[in-house]
Amino acid sequence: MSTTVARPPSPLRWGAGALGAIAAWAVVYSKLIPFSEWVVSLLPVERESHLGESLAFFFYDAPKVLLLLALVVFAMGVVRSWFSPERTRALLAGRREGVGNAIAASLGILTPFCSCSAVPLFIGFVSAGVPLGVTFSFLIAAPMVNEVALGLLFALLGWQVALAYLAFGLAIAIVAGWVIGRLKLEAWLEPWVLQIHAGAVVLPQETLTWPDRIRAGLDAVKEIVGRVWYWIVAGIAMGALIHGYAPEELLASIMGRDAWWSVPAAVLVGIPMYSNAAGIVPVVEALLGKGAALGTVLAFMMSVIALSLPEMIILRKVLSLKLIAVFVAVVGAGILAVGFLFNLLFA
């Protein structure tokens, strides 16, 4: 009786398939403008009307952002195959303040955990002996300065804006985490979190092959894009309405450079909202197209993805209200500073 031994996946075949898929992605991406115009031409609307402008914006931006998101998430899913949560916690445990904050914020770029992952990650960090301030540096950077935000800002607004956003976002994560760490607020954690026994972190021993890493990228696309695509579509729909209907004069009065209160107002408006970088960047693009100030719009974006009310509700399971208030105040102050600085630098 013979047995069939399954052959291991061929790295060459998986690599060729990945390259072919990327080539197909590039072809589809290059045809988005004629596709959007073709779709609008089939509809009973005037192309130059407000509705026509909104629809053209939507049918171009929706597939564009989804394609960008899929490509960026796939690439970073492959990269993250070297950075499991256990390995991330091990790298951060025992780090000194300052150095630990910088390492944590940098790792946050490579590990774009969403709000729903905040509680288990926070517990894992605390149980591994990671200082509270270092933990906050990671949790600030992960949603705000991740590869999705940077990739979309680069594609939509240019490398200068993406690089400045990276620099200021990392500065907020590092400084805010350092400040919280210096305040020594561990007693403001929920009591049950403090009682967690700090155990050793065991790193995975298996060696992943390239087919395994490509699968990790595909799994990341399936999980992340599948989870957030409706937020993206909703954000693009809002951006399309702004693009087609919102009067430029109104936006200039709310988010213009001459209104000193526009940055704090944008932050306050953004906190109650819930979205992620992929969903809010199209709104940013539309607002900028209507003449809004770059710093004010980016402050709005940062507040939505780093200080959202739903995330605060989730974190309430492990943080006291006092610690949440300190977190919001410190990060909010950093976002305000970034908004004002961006308005000065990109005026």
N, C-alpha and C positions, 0 to 999 in steps of 0.2 A: 504494500500500500504506500503510494508516494504522497508526499506532502509538498505543497507549493509554498515557497518562501517569498514573501512580498519584497519586492525590490525597493530600496530606499529612493526617495524622490530625487530626480536628477537636477543638480544645481544649474546646469546649462539650460535645461528645458524651462525651468522656472524663471531663470534670468531672461531668456529670450521672450517668454510670455509677458514678463513685466515690461520689457522695453517695447514690445508691440503694443501693449495697452497704453503706455505713455505716448507713443506716436499717434495712436488713434485719438487720445485725449487732445493732443495738440491740433489735430485736424478739426475736430469738433469745436474747439475753442476759437479757432480762426474764423469759423463760419457763423458766430453768434450774432453779429450785427445784421448781415443779410437775413438771417433766420427771424430776428425780431421784426424787421421791416416787413417781411413776407407775412408773418402772422397778423400784424396790424392791418395789412392790406386786405386780408380776408374778412375783416370785421366791418360792420356798418358804422364806422366812425370816421370823422375827418382827421387825417394824420396831423394837421397843425393845430387841432383843438387841444384844450386842456386834457380831455380824456385820452386823445390820441397820444399825447406826450407821455402821460402816465402809463398807458399800456405798453408803449415802445420801451420805456424805461424798465418796466417790470419784466417783459419777455426777453430783454437782453440781460438784465442784472440777475434774475433768478437762476438761469442755468449757469451764468458766469461764476457767481459766488459759490454755487453748489459744486461746480467743477473744480474751482480753486480749493475749496474746502476738502474735497475728496483727495486731490493730489497732495496737499500739504499734510493732511492727517495720515495718508498712506506713508509718506516719507518719514514723518516723525514716529509713526507706529513701528517702522523698521528700526529707527534710532532708539526708541524706548525699549526695544527688546534687550538692550544692555542695561536698562534702568528700571528694574522692578521696584515696587513700593518698599520691599524688604531691603533691597540694596540702597535705595534712597535714604531710608531711615538709618541704615548702618553708616552711610557716609556722613550724616549729620550728627549722629550721637557723639557727645563728648567734645564737640567743637567749641572753641572759645568765642565770646562775643566779638562782633566785628567780622572776623574771618568766617565764622559760622553763618552770620547773616548774609554775607556776600555769596558763600557757597550755596546756601539755601535758596536765595533769590535766583541765582544762575540755574540751579536745578529746576526751579519752577518753570523756566522757559521750555525745558525739554519734557515736562510732565504736566500737560494741561488738564489737570483733574477738575471736574465740574463741581458745582456747589453741593450736589448730592454726595460727593465723595469727601466733603470737608470733615464730617464727624468721624468716620472710621480712620481717616488719615491723622486727624488731630489726636485721637486716642492712641494710635500706633506710635506717633512721634513722642508723646508724653511717656508712654510705657517703655520706649527705647532710651529714655534719658535725654532727649533733645531739649535744650533750654526753651522756655516759653517764647522769648523774643525771636529766637532762630526759627521756631515753628511758625510764628506769624509772618516772618519774611517769606517763607515758602508759600504760605497760604495766600499772601497778597500777590506774589508774583505769578503763581500758577494760573489763576483765571485772567489776570490783567495783562501780563507780558508773556503770552504764550505764542507758539508758532502760528496759530490761526490769525491772531490779531496782527502780528508782524507781516505775515505773508499777504494778507488782504490789504493792509495799509500800503505795503510796497507795490502791489499790483494796481491799486486804485489811486493812490496819492503820490507815489514816488518814493525813492530810497531815502531822500532827506527827511521826510516826515516819519518814515518807519524807523530810521536810525535815531532821530530825536526822541520818538516815543519810547524806544528801547532804553535809551539812556535815562530819561526822566522816570520811566516806570520802574526800572531797577533801583534808581535812587530812592523812590518812595518806599519800595519793599525793604531795602536795606536799612534806611534811616528809621522808618516806622517800626520795624522789628527791633532795632537797636534801642530805640526810645522805650518801647514796651518792656524790653528785657531789663533796662536800667531801673524801671519803676518797681521791679520785683513784685509782680502782681500774681504770683502763683497761688496765693491764698484765695484769689477770686475765681479760681476754677471751681466747678461743681464738686462737692465732697466725694462723690463716687469715682470721679476721674482721678483724684489724688490718691485713692486707695488702690489703684491698679498696680500690681506688682511688676516692677521693671525686670523683664526677662531678657535673655540673650536673643539676639537676632540671628537667625540661621539663613545664610545665603543659599540660593539654589545652586546645586552642583552640576546639573546637566549642561552640556555644551550645545547651543543651538546652531543648526546649520542654516545656510542662506535660504533654502526653501522654508524653514521654520520662521525665519525673520520676515520673509515676504508674506507668509500666512499671517504673521502678527500685524503687518501693515494692513492686509485685507480685513482682518478681524477688527482693527481699529476703525477702518472706514465704515464697516457694517454697524459697529456699536455706536460710534460718535455721530456719524452722519444720520444714521437711523433714529437717533435720539433727538437731534436738534434741527432736523430739516424743516419742521413746521415753524419753529421759531425764526429760521432764516427767511422762509417765505413770508411770514407775518411782518418781519422787519423790512423786507424789500417792498412789500405792499405799502407799508407806512411811508417808506422812502419814495415810492412811486407817487403816492398822493401828494407828498411835499413837493416833489419835482414838478408835478403837473399843475397843482392848484395853489399851493401856499404862496401868498404874495411876498415878493422879495423885500418890500418895505417893512412888512410885519416882522419877518425873520431878522432883518437888520436891526430893528428896534429892540428885539428880545436878545439876540445873540451877536449883535454887532460890536465892533471894536470900541465904539464911543460910549457904550453903556458900561460903567464901571461895575454895576451890580450883576451883569449878565453871567459872569463865571459862577458866583455863588448860587444864583438862581438856577443855572443849568445843573449844578450838582444836586440841589434840593429836588429838582424835577426828576433827576435820574435815579435817585435812591429807591423810590417806591416801585420802579419798573423791574422787570426780570427778563434778561436776555443773556446772550453770550457774545463774544467778539464777532463771530460770523453773522449773527443776526443784527447787530447794531452798526457794523461798518457800512452797510448800504444806506442806513439812515444818515450816518455821518457824511457820506458822499453826497447825498441829496441836499443836506443842509448847507454844505460848503458850496454846492452849485447855485444856491440861492443867495449867496453873499454872507453867510454867517462866518464869524471869526473862528479861525482854526483852533486856537487855544480854548475857546468857550465850548466848541463842539467836542473836542477831545476830553475836556473835563467832564462833560455830560457822559461820554462813552465810558470813561474810567469809573464814574460813580455807578453806572448801570451794571458793569461787569465785576466790580470789586466791592461795592457796598450795597448790593441789592437787598431789599427787605426780605425776600424768601431765604436768601443765604443766612441772614441774621437769625431768622426763625429756626433754621436748622442748627446753627451754632449755639442757640440757646440751650440745647441739650447738654452741652459741655461747658459753656461759659456763663458766668453770672451776668446779670444786666449791667452791673457796674463795669465789668471787663469789656462787654460789648460796646458800651458807651465810650470807653477809652479807645478801643480799636477804631470805631467810627470817627472819633474826633481827630486822632493822630493821622489816619489815612486821609480823611477829608481835608485836613490842613495841607497835606502833601499834594493832593489833587488840585486844590485851589492855587497853590504855588505854581504847579505845572501849567494850569490854564492861563494865568497871568504871564508867565514867562514865554509860553508859546505865542501869545498875542503880541508880545514885544519882539520876539525873534523873527516871526513870520508876518509881520505887519506889511 
